[in-house]
Amino acid sequence: MAEPLLRIRSLRLDIEDHDRSRAVLLDVNFDVMPNEVMGLVGESGSGKTMTALTVMRLLPPAARASAGQIDFGGQNLLSLPESGMRQVRGSKIAMIFQNPRAALNPLMRAGDQVARALMLHQGLTRPEARRASIDLLRHVGISDAEARARAYPHQLSGGMAQRVLIAIMLACRPALLIADEPTTGLDVTIQAQIFELIKKVQAETGASLLLITHDLGVVSEVCQRVAVMYAGQIMEQAGVRDLFQRPSHPYTERLLGSILRVDQAAELDTTRAIAFASIDYDSAGCRFANRCPDVLDVCWAERPAACWLGDDHVVFCHLRSEGQP
């Protein structure tokens, strides 16, 4: 069996908040295999983006990875000096951010930003990089690529700016691509086009893809495996088909139950809706306990151990470890 391209083990991320520290990520474990599309799902605030930023070592000053390992290509990224991490970013791991305009340099033309990536990572001369950048912009579906190459980010639509970021990623030829909610703020038609483009790029390059999203419909179409995250903890991990057919954590069940279907609108059951509750980051047990309708006494006191339901299906829930259906 192939070794994981990315292996995250026992990751803990602390954030200093005034006079106290809280673990916003706790005991995070998952792998991304070569040439795989892995999904990381959960509601807003569950820690998905912070996980990605920890992998990229782009954390805010108040955040610190205090435990665990992030192994990529035989290297622990958390122990690399910043000079070594700069060699990994872009050339080996690239990230597409939620807000493409914020990720692009507002003072540089779009084509120049693609060309700069080609010069840095492929060693092209400036004239060669300019010609290649136009070809890349054309390849990612930007019409009139020569004119768009001369545009600044504020002159581009959201979908076009995202395509420029994908062109930069192609120029870097990374082994791992992290896409963090890559269609946020785009209309439905453009969202579909961007996801098709990401799938095309992943298939062409053979890169692995970690897709961060809250859209379970996209996960079902794009990903092979998926990890479900809540409040900085992994609740369940499985193959996509297995997860959708056999969700085993109460949070996963209700996350899947939140998908609205027109043909089932009359049958919508709101009696088991999840009530809002603040997250207790200091809890010694399961962080979903104060929202779980099936909570046990032990859930408040102990973090559930891994309960394996198959070769690639693991759930962290006391209900399952005690043999309850």
Secondary structure, 3 states (H helix, E strand, C coil): CCCCCEEEEEEEEEEEECCEEEEEEEEEEEEECCCCEEEEECCCCCCHHHHHHHHHCCCCCCEEEEEEEEEECCEEHHHCCHHHHHHHECCCEEEECCCHHHHCCCCCCHHHHHHHHHHHHHCCCHHHHHHHHHHHHHHCCCCCHHHHHCCCHHHCCHHHHHHHHHHHHHHHCCCEEEEECCCCCCCHHHHHHHHHHHHHHHHHHCCEEEEEECCHHHHHHHCCEEEEEECCEEEEEEEHHHHHHCCCCHHHHHHHHCCCCHHHHHHCCCCCCCCCCCCCCCCCCCCCHHHCCCCCHHHHHCCCCEEEEECCEEEECHHHHCCCC
